[in-house]
Amino acid sequence: MTDHTTEEPTRRDFIYIAAGGAAAIGGALTIWPFIHQMNPAADTLALGSIRKDISSLSVGQEITVMFRGGPVFIRRRSEAEIAEARAVELGTLRDDLARNANLPENAPAMDANRVLNPEYLIVTGICTHLGCVPVGNSSGDYGGWFCPCHGSHYDESARIRRGPAPENLPVPAYIFENDGAVVKLGATSEEVAAAGWSVA
């Protein structure tokens, strides 16, 4: 009596597997256009951006703009704030990544990698600990923002320095328009690339 459990695969088995694989790939390629057409169109994505005139912001002033359901902080920094933010050594930071949607994920958290124009800092205003909204206007121990809910302190570049927050406040995708007088939040990747963002 022959034991059929140890038989080697035959040519017919290979043909069945190859045909099944080809059918699966063909089915996926057929379905892809239908799935892709459900992505938002360019005009819809354009509606997902806003423009804010910041030409009237004075040095040291900060405003909050609502964007995609959350606050975005825009601060016009003084020369002293810029110098202080740039003097911080990377080794002293709790989060050494820039967290900048305009740059590669591994960009270091130097101040130059968190701003397109050193004078204007633009960050999403949601604490990275539990989603609270930090208090601005040079609050906290590092001259930036302070989250009173759990005690997170951010510096002039919105980098976490003390407290339970694990990450720096993120920098949203944005560009400057009209010679820097208007900020466009929700810029496309093509616009970001053309704006001159680069890792310092």
N, CA, C and O of each residue as an XYZ file, in Angstrom:
800
protein
N       0.845     -1.174      0.000
C       0.000      0.000      0.000
C       0.895      1.244      0.000
O       1.849      1.348      0.771
N       0.558      2.169     -0.880
C       1.390      3.357     -1.050
C       0.890      4.486     -0.164
O      -0.314      4.718     -0.057
N       1.841      5.197      0.480
C       1.495      6.352      1.317
C       1.529      7.608      0.444
O       2.599      8.038      0.015
N       0.353      8.199      0.180
C       0.250      9.353     -0.711
C       0.514     10.681      0.000
O       0.519     11.725     -0.653
N       0.730     10.673      1.292
C       0.916     11.922      2.028
C       2.296     12.535      1.792
O       2.502     13.717      2.070
N       3.235     11.751      1.286
C       4.585     12.268      1.088
C       4.916     12.491     -0.385
O       6.088     12.634     -0.736
N       3.898     12.523     -1.259
C       4.158     12.697     -2.685
C       4.692     14.106     -2.962
O       4.297     15.072     -2.309
N       5.592     14.202     -3.936
C       6.136     15.486     -4.359
C       5.073     16.235     -5.161
O       4.217     15.608     -5.786
N       5.117     17.597     -5.152
C       4.166     18.352     -5.972
C       4.378     18.034     -7.448
O       5.506     17.858     -7.908
N       3.295     17.966     -8.160
C       3.370     17.657     -9.588
C       3.329     18.948    -10.394
O       3.135     20.038     -9.858
N       3.517     18.789    -11.692
C       3.450     19.948    -12.587
C       2.053     20.550    -12.549
O       1.903     21.769    -12.641
N       1.039     19.721    -12.416
C      -0.337     20.201    -12.361
C      -0.558     21.080    -11.138
O      -1.256     22.091    -11.216
N       0.037     20.697     -9.999
C      -0.066     21.522     -8.792
C       0.536     22.904     -9.027
O      -0.044     23.916     -8.631
N       1.686     22.942     -9.664
C       2.341     24.218     -9.959
C       1.471     25.090    -10.864
O       1.363     26.297    -10.648
N       0.861     24.489    -11.861
C      -0.005     25.247    -12.780
C      -1.205     25.814    -12.028
O      -1.599     26.956    -12.266
N      -1.785     25.037    -11.134
C      -2.920     25.528    -10.337
C      -2.507     26.740     -9.482
O      -3.220     27.742     -9.420
N      -1.346     26.627     -8.828
C      -0.877     27.724     -7.961
C      -0.561     28.963     -8.799
O      -0.935     30.073     -8.419
N       0.119     28.791     -9.922
C       0.467     29.925    -10.779
C      -0.793     30.596    -11.331
O      -0.873     31.823    -11.376
N      -1.772     29.795    -11.748
C      -3.020     30.362    -12.281
C      -3.783     31.105    -11.192
O      -4.347     32.169    -11.446
N      -3.803     30.554     -9.985
C      -4.476     31.234     -8.876
C      -3.804     32.556     -8.539
O      -4.484     33.555     -8.303
N      -2.456     32.571     -8.514
C      -1.725     33.805     -8.242
C      -1.969     34.855     -9.315
O      -2.164     36.030     -9.002
N      -1.960     34.440    -10.581
C      -2.212     35.375    -11.679
C      -3.633     35.935    -11.594
O      -3.849     37.116    -11.864
N      -4.588     35.103    -11.224
C      -5.974     35.568    -11.100
C      -6.102     36.576     -9.953
O      -6.823     37.566    -10.072
N      -5.405     36.325     -8.851
C      -5.455     37.259     -7.717
C      -4.837     38.604     -8.094
O      -5.398     39.653     -7.777
N      -3.697     38.582     -8.761
C      -3.055     39.831     -9.191
C      -3.935     40.556    -10.198
O      -4.101     41.773    -10.111
N      -4.497     39.829    -11.145
C      -5.391     40.446    -12.140
C      -6.617     41.066    -11.492
O      -7.056     42.147    -11.883
N      -7.170     40.374    -10.494
C      -8.328     40.920     -9.782
C      -7.984     42.197     -9.038
O      -8.763     43.150     -9.045
N      -6.812     42.225     -8.389
C      -6.388     43.424     -7.669
C      -6.176     44.590     -8.632
O      -6.568     45.720     -8.338
N      -5.555     44.317     -9.786
C      -5.329     45.373    -10.774
C      -6.647     45.873    -11.362
O      -6.759     47.043    -11.727
N      -7.622     45.011    -11.454
C      -8.925     45.418    -11.973
C      -9.676     46.290    -10.970
O     -10.350     47.244    -11.359
N      -9.563     45.968     -9.694
C     -10.287     46.696     -8.657
C      -9.623     48.031     -8.322
O     -10.312     48.954     -7.888
N      -8.291     48.165     -8.511
C      -7.569     49.361     -8.094
C      -8.156     50.665     -8.635
O      -8.294     51.605     -7.852
N      -8.512     50.790     -9.925
C      -9.079     52.063    -10.390
C     -10.358     52.467     -9.644
O     -10.606     53.653     -9.428
N     -11.154     51.490     -9.258
C     -12.385     51.798     -8.529
C     -12.083     52.291     -7.116
O     -12.766     53.175     -6.599
N     -11.054     51.713     -6.498
C     -10.656     52.171     -5.168
C     -10.020     53.557     -5.259
O     -10.304     54.436     -4.445
N      -9.158     53.740     -6.258
C      -8.445     55.018     -6.411
C      -9.409     56.178     -6.685
O      -9.160     57.298     -6.237
N     -10.485     55.932     -7.401
C     -11.421     57.019     -7.710
C     -12.163     57.530     -6.483
O     -12.817     58.571     -6.541
N     -12.066     56.800     -5.368
C     -12.697     57.267     -4.130
C     -11.824     58.257     -3.367
O     -12.297     58.864     -2.406
N     -10.550     58.442     -3.769
C      -9.688     59.446     -3.143
C     -10.216     60.835     -3.464
O     -10.829     61.030     -4.513
N      -9.992     61.805     -2.582
C     -10.494     63.153     -2.854
C      -9.833     63.772     -4.081
O      -8.642     63.576     -4.325
N     -10.614     64.512     -4.840
C     -10.110     65.185     -6.033
C      -9.265     66.395     -5.642
O      -9.279     66.823     -4.488
N      -8.531     66.941     -6.609
C      -7.649     68.084     -6.339
C      -8.430     69.288     -5.827
O      -7.953     70.009     -4.951
N      -9.640     69.515     -6.373
C     -10.426     70.663     -5.910
C     -10.909     70.468     -4.471
O     -11.043     71.436     -3.722
N     -11.166     69.224     -4.090
C     -11.551     68.939     -2.716
C     -10.373     69.161     -1.775
O     -10.536     69.727     -0.694
N      -9.183     68.714     -2.186
C      -7.995     68.931     -1.370
C      -7.706     70.419     -1.225
O      -7.242     70.862     -0.174
N      -7.976     71.190     -2.270
C      -7.754     72.636     -2.196
C      -8.662     73.261     -1.145
O      -8.280     74.228     -0.486
N      -9.869     72.710     -0.986
C     -10.773     73.220      0.041
C     -10.279     72.857      1.442
O     -10.721     73.432      2.436
N      -9.356     71.894      1.505
C      -8.796     71.479      2.788
C      -7.649     72.360      3.234
O      -6.923     72.011      4.165
N      -7.476     73.497      2.580
C      -6.427     74.432      2.965
C      -7.053     75.787      3.269
O      -8.139     76.102      2.785
N      -6.360     76.581      4.072
C      -6.828     77.926      4.374
C      -5.669     78.906      4.235
O      -4.501     78.525      4.311
N      -6.009     80.155      4.032
C      -5.006     81.208      3.951
C      -5.273     82.225      5.057
O      -6.420     82.578      5.328
N      -4.201     82.686      5.687
C      -4.316     83.659      6.766
C      -3.309     84.779      6.534
O      -2.110     84.536      6.401
N      -3.818     86.014      6.487
C      -2.963     87.174      6.329
C      -2.282     87.462      7.671
O      -2.947     87.713      8.676
N      -0.949     87.421      7.671
C      -0.201     87.646      8.917
C       0.618     88.937      8.853
O       1.480     89.175      9.699
N       0.348     89.757      7.858
C       1.141     90.979      7.680
C       0.976     91.961      8.842
O       1.852     92.796      9.069
N      -0.125     91.873      9.572
C      -0.355     92.815     10.673
C       0.195     92.317     12.011
O       0.111     93.031     13.010
N       0.762     91.096     12.047
C       1.310     90.572     13.298
C       2.538     91.375     13.698
O       3.448     91.565     12.891
N       2.567     91.843     14.930
C       3.744     92.560     15.416
C       4.689     91.576     16.094
O       4.278     90.478     16.471
N       5.930     91.957     16.246
C       6.934     91.096     16.867
C       6.487     90.740     18.287
O       6.114     91.613     19.071
N       6.531     89.453     18.600
C       6.106     88.979     19.909
C       4.641     88.608     19.982
O       4.198     88.048     20.984
N       3.872     88.909     18.934
C       2.440     88.611     18.942
C       2.194     87.189     18.452
O       2.939     86.649     17.634
N       1.129     86.605     18.978
C       0.754     85.240     18.623
C      -0.746     85.179     18.352
O      -1.535     85.786     19.076
N      -1.135     84.455     17.321
C      -2.553     84.247     17.037
C      -2.823     82.756     16.926
O      -1.911     81.961     16.698
N      -4.080     82.390     17.091
C      -4.513     81.005     16.924
C      -5.508     80.950     15.785
O      -6.466     81.722     15.747
N      -5.278     80.027     14.848
C      -6.144     79.829     13.690
C      -6.719     78.425     13.781
O      -5.986     77.477     14.061
N      -8.009     78.277     13.551
C      -8.605     76.943     13.532
C      -8.421     76.341     12.148
O      -8.778     76.957     11.144
N      -7.864     75.136     12.096
C      -7.586     74.467     10.827
C      -7.856     72.980     10.982
O      -7.262     72.314     11.830
N      -8.760     72.467     10.153
C      -9.136     71.055     10.169
C      -9.527     70.586     11.572
O      -9.145     69.501     12.009
N     -10.288     71.419     12.258
C     -10.845     71.056     13.552
C      -9.927     71.241     14.736
O     -10.280     70.847     15.847
N      -8.758     71.829     14.538
C      -7.843     72.022     15.654
C      -7.139     73.357     15.570
O      -7.134     73.994     14.516
N      -6.537     73.794     16.682
C      -5.847     75.087     16.679
C      -4.454     74.999     16.065
O      -3.756     73.995     16.205
N      -4.068     76.070     15.384
C      -2.704     76.226     14.884
C      -2.186     77.545     15.441
O      -2.819     78.589     15.283
N      -1.020     77.488     16.098
C      -0.411     78.688     16.662
C       0.517     79.314     15.633
O       1.335     78.628     15.019
N       0.384     80.614     15.451
C       1.291     81.367     14.584
C       1.894     82.473     15.437
O       1.179     83.361     15.901
N       3.197     82.425     15.647
C       3.876     83.413     16.485
C       4.971     84.112     15.669
O       5.779     83.477     14.991
N       4.961     85.438     15.763
C       6.043     86.217     15.166
C       7.091     86.430     16.253
O       6.869     87.172     17.210
N       8.222     85.776     16.094
C       9.231     85.753     17.140
C      10.190     86.950     17.046
O      10.453     87.494     15.974
N      10.683     87.317     18.195
C      11.677     88.396     18.249
C      13.053     87.816     17.934
O      13.240     86.599     17.916
N      14.008     88.702     17.686
C      15.382     88.266     17.431
C      15.928     87.503     18.640
O      16.655     86.522     18.485
N      15.576     87.955     19.832
C      16.052     87.282     21.047
C      15.473     85.869     21.144
O      16.186     84.936     21.512
N      14.187     85.703     20.818
C      13.563     84.373     20.860
C      14.206     83.445     19.843
O      14.468     82.279     20.138
N      14.461     83.960     18.646
C      15.097     83.151     17.605
C      16.484     82.716     18.057
O      16.849     81.547     17.930
N      17.256     83.662     18.585
C      18.616     83.346     19.037
C      18.599     82.322     20.154
O      19.429     81.412     20.176
N      17.659     82.460     21.085
C      17.573     81.515     22.202
C      17.180     80.126     21.715
O      17.728     79.126     22.180
N      16.230     80.058     20.778
C      15.803     78.763     20.238
C      16.937     78.092     19.472
O      17.073     76.869     19.516
N      17.743     78.871     18.776
C      18.827     78.311     17.965
C      20.047     77.941     18.805
O      20.900     77.176     18.355
N      20.133     78.474     20.011
C      21.271     78.164     20.881
C      21.100     76.839     21.612
O      22.056     76.343     22.209
N      19.915     76.259     21.581
C      19.657     75.000     22.290
C      20.376     73.852     21.586
O      20.261     73.696     20.371
N      21.115     73.054     22.348
C      21.828     71.911     21.789
C      20.870     70.728     21.651
O      20.042     70.482     22.527
N      20.994     70.003     20.542
C      20.105     68.865     20.280
C      20.146     67.830     21.400
O      19.128     67.208     21.705
N      21.298     67.643     22.005
C      21.444     66.644     23.062
C      20.627     66.945     24.304
O      20.403     66.052     25.121
N      20.178     68.174     24.466
C      19.391     68.531     25.647
C      17.890     68.375     25.418
O      17.101     68.543     26.348
N      17.492     68.055     24.188
C      16.067     67.948     23.859
C      15.530     66.556     24.186
O      16.228     65.556     24.023
N      14.302     66.506     24.641
C      13.667     65.221     24.935
C      13.251     64.513     23.658
O      13.300     63.285     23.584
N      12.843     65.276     22.653
C      12.461     64.724     21.352
C      13.399     65.346     20.326
O      13.356     66.554     20.092
N      14.240     64.528     19.720
C      15.251     65.083     18.812
C      14.826     65.112     17.347
O      15.658     65.310     16.461
N      13.520     64.912     17.086
C      13.013     64.972     15.717
C      12.217     66.254     15.499
O      11.529     66.732     16.401
N      12.317     66.804     14.291
C      11.672     68.081     13.984
C      10.147     67.983     13.984
O       9.473     68.976     14.260
N       9.594     66.822     13.682
C       8.129     66.638     13.608
C       7.520     67.662     12.653
O       6.515     68.300     12.966
N       8.137     67.807     11.499
C       7.745     68.810     10.516
C       7.198     68.105      9.284
O       7.922     67.363      8.620
N       5.915     68.331      8.971
C       5.276     67.680      7.826
C       5.886     68.097      6.502
O       5.623     67.468      5.477
N       6.691     69.143      6.504
C       7.313     69.639      5.282
C       8.679     69.018      5.001
O       9.243     69.220      3.926
N       9.209     68.263      5.961
C      10.541     67.682      5.856
C      10.480     66.173      6.082
O       9.467     65.659      6.556
N      11.558     65.457      5.747
C      11.585     64.016      6.027
C      11.392     63.732      7.515
O      11.707     64.569      8.361
N      10.874     62.548      7.825
C      10.554     62.189      9.204
C      11.771     62.209     10.120
O      11.636     62.444     11.321
N      12.958     61.965      9.567
C      14.154     61.886     10.409
C      14.893     63.220     10.541
O      16.020     63.246     11.036
N      14.287     64.319     10.112
C      14.928     65.630     10.236
C      15.126     65.960     11.714
O      14.196     65.807     12.505
N      16.330     66.413     12.104
C      16.572     66.727     13.517
C      15.812     67.963     13.972
O      15.412     68.792     13.155
N      15.617     68.080     15.275
C      14.751     69.113     15.861
C      15.428     70.458     16.048
O      15.046     71.217     16.939
N      16.415     70.769     15.237
C      17.015     72.104     15.309
C      15.945     73.132     14.936
O      15.035     72.838     14.161
N      16.063     74.323     15.489
C      15.072     75.359     15.207
C      14.929     75.624     13.714
O      13.824     75.870     13.231
N      16.033     75.575     12.981
C      16.000     75.841     11.543
C      15.154     74.821     10.786
O      14.689     75.105      9.682
N      14.948     73.638     11.364
C      14.121     72.608     10.723
C      12.661     72.690     11.151
O      11.854     71.839     10.774
N      12.318     73.705     11.933
C      10.936     73.846     12.391
C      10.265     75.077     11.804
O       9.083     75.314     12.052
N      11.007     75.867     11.026
C      10.457     77.106     10.463
C      10.907     77.266      9.015
O      11.998     76.831      8.643
N      10.061     77.891      8.204
C      10.450     78.245      6.836
C      11.072     79.637      6.838
O      12.042     79.904      6.128
N      10.493     80.516      7.649
C      11.036     81.859      7.881
C      11.294     81.936      9.383
O      10.357     81.769     10.164
N      12.535     82.184      9.815
C      12.843     82.160     11.253
C      11.952     83.054     12.102
O      11.754     82.790     13.288
N      11.414     84.108     11.503
C      10.609     85.058     12.263
C       9.245     84.484     12.656
O       8.667     84.893     13.663
N       8.733     83.544     11.868
C       7.386     83.006     12.103
C       7.444     81.529     12.452
O       7.923     80.709     11.669
N       6.946     81.203     13.639
C       6.826     79.808     14.049
C       5.361     79.413     13.908
O       4.475     80.092     14.427
N       5.111     78.315     13.206
C       3.743     77.848     12.958
C       3.673     76.382     13.364
O       4.346     75.537     12.774
N       2.852     76.079     14.377
C       2.744     74.713     14.883
C       1.290     74.367     15.190
O       0.468     75.244     15.457
N       0.997     73.084     15.145
C      -0.319     72.606     15.563
C      -0.395     72.712     17.079
O       0.469     72.196     17.788
N      -1.435     73.384     17.576
C      -1.527     73.698     18.999
C      -2.212     72.649     19.837
O      -3.123     72.967     20.602
N      -1.797     71.405     19.711
C      -2.380     70.325     20.508
C      -1.248     69.595     21.216
O      -0.339     69.071     20.573
N      -1.308     69.566     22.528
C      -0.270     68.918     23.325
C      -0.144     67.454     22.921
O      -1.147     66.763     22.739
N       1.083     66.991     22.783
C       1.316     65.622     22.322
C       1.168     64.587     23.432
O       1.416     63.400     23.220
N       0.764     65.043     24.617
C       0.539     64.098     25.717
C      -0.867     63.524     25.639
O      -1.037     62.342     25.341
N      -1.884     64.354     25.907
C      -3.261     63.867     25.885
C      -4.190     64.761     25.066
O      -5.407     64.702     25.239
N      -3.643     65.575     24.190
C      -4.480     66.366     23.290
C      -5.047     67.642     23.876
O      -6.018     68.175     23.338
N      -4.480     68.151     24.957
C      -4.922     69.428     25.508
C      -4.386     70.563     24.641
O      -3.561     70.331     23.757
N      -4.846     71.784     24.885
C      -4.352     72.947     24.146
C      -3.462     73.764     25.082
O      -3.949     74.334     26.058
N      -2.148     73.824     24.787
C      -1.243     74.580     25.651
C      -1.531     76.077     25.630
O      -2.118     76.600     24.682
N      -1.107     76.751     26.693
C      -1.237     78.197     26.816
C       0.021     78.820     26.222
O       1.135     78.376     26.501
N      -0.167     79.852     25.401
C       0.969     80.464     24.725
C       1.426     81.758     25.348
O       1.406     81.928     26.567
N       1.844     82.682     24.476
C       2.343     83.995     24.897
C       3.513     83.877     25.866
O       3.521     84.479     26.940
N       4.506     83.080     25.453
C       5.744     82.905     26.223
C       5.497     82.321     27.603
O       6.123     82.737     28.577
N       4.596     81.366     27.689
C       4.300     80.719     28.974
C       5.286     79.590     29.252
O       6.021     79.150     28.368
N       5.281     79.144     30.472
C       6.121     78.019     30.852
C       7.540     78.434     31.180
O       7.884     79.615     31.146
N       8.357     77.443     31.498
C       9.726     77.685     31.940
C      10.705     77.945     30.801
O      11.852     78.318     31.046
N      10.262     77.753     29.550
C      11.194     77.876     28.432
C      10.764     78.925     27.418
O      11.249     78.921     26.286
N       9.872     79.814     27.799
C       9.490     80.931     26.948
C       8.601     80.600     25.776
O       8.458     81.408     24.858
N       7.999     79.426     25.791
C       7.142     79.034     24.667
C       5.704     78.818     25.090
O       4.942     79.774     25.237
N       5.329     77.553     25.286
C       3.964     77.193     25.654
C       3.987     76.309     26.885
O       4.977     75.637     27.176
N       2.876     76.327     27.597
C       2.740     75.532     28.812
C       1.383     74.868     28.789
O       0.368     75.526     28.564
N       1.359     73.564     29.022
C       0.097     72.832     29.096
C      -0.264     72.663     30.568
O       0.332     71.830     31.252
N      -1.240     73.443     31.076
C      -1.553     73.404     32.506
C      -2.215     72.107     32.955
O      -2.259     71.820     34.151
N      -2.724     71.328     32.025
C      -3.412     70.089     32.411
C      -2.464     69.109     33.101
O      -2.794     68.544     34.144
N      -1.276     68.912     32.504
C      -0.348     67.924     33.056
C       1.071     68.446     33.190
O       1.965     67.687     33.563
N       1.304     69.726     32.896
C       2.598     70.337     33.171
C       3.666     70.168     32.119
O       4.845     70.085     32.462
N       3.300     70.114     30.840
C       4.311     70.041     29.788
C       4.767     71.445     29.410
O       3.947     72.348     29.242
N       6.083     71.625     29.278
C       6.671     72.911     28.936
C       7.327     72.821     27.553
O       8.095     71.897     27.286
N       7.024     73.777     26.686
C       7.594     73.836     25.332
C       8.404     75.128     25.197
O       8.062     76.147     25.796
N       9.477     75.076     24.408
C      10.328     76.257     24.253
C       9.867     77.151     23.100
O       8.775     76.957     22.565
N      10.694     78.130     22.714
C      10.350     79.112     21.680
C      10.201     78.487     20.304
O       9.687     79.120     19.383
N      10.648     77.251     20.164
C      10.505     76.528     18.907
C       9.439     75.438     19.027
O       9.316     74.582     18.151
N       8.668     75.479     20.123
C       7.588     74.521     20.409
C       8.096     73.088     20.540
O       7.411     72.137     20.164
N       9.306     72.950     21.081
C       9.876     71.632     21.356
C       9.645     71.299     22.820
O       9.784     72.164     23.685
N       9.295     70.052     23.102
C       9.030     69.645     24.475
C      10.338     69.671     25.264
O      11.359     69.144     24.824
N      10.280     70.300     26.442
C      11.485     70.406     27.270
C      11.291     69.756     28.629
O      12.242     69.235     29.212
N      10.057     69.782     29.140
C       9.806     69.193     30.450
C       8.343     68.803     30.540
O       7.481     69.456     29.952
N       8.062     67.725     31.287
C       6.687     67.284     31.463
C       6.431     65.966     30.750
O       7.352     65.387     30.173
N       5.202     65.487     30.781
C       4.905     64.153     30.248
C       4.758     64.056     28.727
O       4.734     62.948     28.192
N       4.660     65.176     28.021
C       4.480     65.113     26.570
C       5.677     64.415     25.924
O       6.821     64.760     26.221
N       5.432     63.437     25.044
C       6.551     62.679     24.464
C       7.182     63.326     23.228
O       8.317     63.004     22.878
N       6.457     64.237     22.561
C       6.957     64.767     21.292
C       6.804     66.284     21.222
O       6.032     66.883     21.971
N       7.557     66.889     20.305
C       7.438     68.313     20.020
C       6.082     68.591     19.384
O       5.474     67.699     18.792
N       5.604     69.836     19.508
C       4.377     70.198     18.797
C       4.654     70.085     17.300
O       5.665     70.603     16.825
N       3.776     69.418     16.547
C       4.055     69.210     15.120
C       3.898     70.476     14.287
O       3.090     71.353     14.594
N       4.690     70.544     13.232
C       4.622     71.642     12.272
C       3.769     71.169     11.101
O       4.111     70.174     10.462
N       2.655     71.862     10.799
C       1.801     71.427      9.690
C       2.411     71.785      8.335
O       3.359     72.567      8.257
N       1.866     71.213      7.287
C       2.298     71.565      5.932
C       1.826     72.981      5.636
O       0.630     73.267      5.690
N       2.768     73.866      5.322
C       2.392     75.246      5.015
C       3.434     75.891      4.112
O       4.566     75.419      3.999
N       3.027     76.973      3.481
C       3.926     77.803      2.687
C       3.542     79.263      2.917
O       2.483     79.559      3.469
N       4.409     80.160      2.490
C       4.109     81.585      2.512
C       3.750     82.029      1.092
O       4.375     81.607      0.119
N       2.740     82.882      0.993
C       2.342     83.460     -0.285
C       2.430     84.980     -0.199
O       2.525     85.542      0.892
N       2.397     85.633     -1.340
C       2.420     87.107     -1.399
C       3.581     87.694     -0.615
O       3.390     88.544      0.256
N       4.784     87.237     -0.927
C       5.999     87.746     -0.275
C       5.969     87.574      1.238
O       6.478     88.421      1.971
N       5.384     86.501      1.699
C       5.383     86.202      3.131
C       4.268     86.828      3.917
O       4.229     86.681      5.139
N       3.349     87.530      3.262
C       2.266     88.202      3.990
C       1.112     87.264      4.298
O       0.303     87.550      5.180
N       1.025     86.144      3.581
C      -0.089     85.206      3.752
C       0.467     83.806      3.974
O       1.350     83.352      3.246
N      -0.062     83.130      4.991
C       0.297     81.740      5.253
C      -0.787     80.854      4.665
O      -1.974     81.076      4.905
N      -0.388     79.858      3.901
C      -1.344     78.865      3.397
C      -1.112     77.577      4.170
O      -0.073     76.934      4.021
N      -2.085     77.201      4.996
C      -2.036     75.946      5.742
C      -2.683     74.860      4.894
O      -3.694     75.101      4.234
N      -2.103     73.672      4.910
C      -2.625     72.585      4.102
C      -2.048     72.601      2.699
O      -2.713     72.195      1.746
N      -0.820     73.067      2.569
C      -0.164     73.122      1.261
C       0.065     71.711      0.733
O       0.258     70.770      1.504
N       0.042     71.577     -0.586
C       0.301     70.284     -1.219
C       1.797     69.991     -1.191
O       2.608     70.885     -0.950
N       2.153     68.738     -1.439
C       3.569     68.363     -1.433
C       4.334     69.098     -2.526
O       5.508     69.422     -2.344
N       3.688     69.367     -3.660
C       4.342     70.111     -4.736
C       4.616     71.551     -4.312
O       5.685     72.092     -4.598
N       3.653     72.171     -3.632
C       3.837     73.541     -3.158
C       4.933     73.609     -2.099
O       5.735     74.542     -2.082
N       4.957     72.609     -1.215
C       5.987     72.569     -0.174
C       7.365     72.456     -0.803
O       8.300     73.144     -0.394
N       7.489     71.575     -1.811
C       8.786     71.394     -2.468
C       9.238     72.673     -3.151
O      10.425     72.999     -3.141
N       8.297     73.401     -3.745
C       8.645     74.636     -4.442
C       8.930     75.787     -3.485
O       9.542     76.779     -3.881
N       8.494     75.670     -2.229
C       8.646     76.759     -1.263
C      10.053     76.868     -0.706
O      10.394     77.867     -0.072
N      10.866     75.862     -0.931
C      12.253     75.919     -0.461
C      12.515     75.252      0.865
O      13.552     75.502      1.479
N      11.604     74.405      1.332
C      11.871     73.664      2.572
C      13.067     72.740      2.354
O      13.145     72.061      1.330
N      13.981     72.709      3.292
C      15.109     71.791      3.220
C      15.640     71.542      4.626
O      15.485     72.376      5.519
N      16.266     70.385      4.811
C      16.802     70.012      6.119
C      18.084     70.786      6.372
O      18.995     70.789      5.543
N      18.146     71.439      7.521
C      19.345     72.216      7.880
C      20.450     71.274      8.364
O      21.539     71.728      8.713
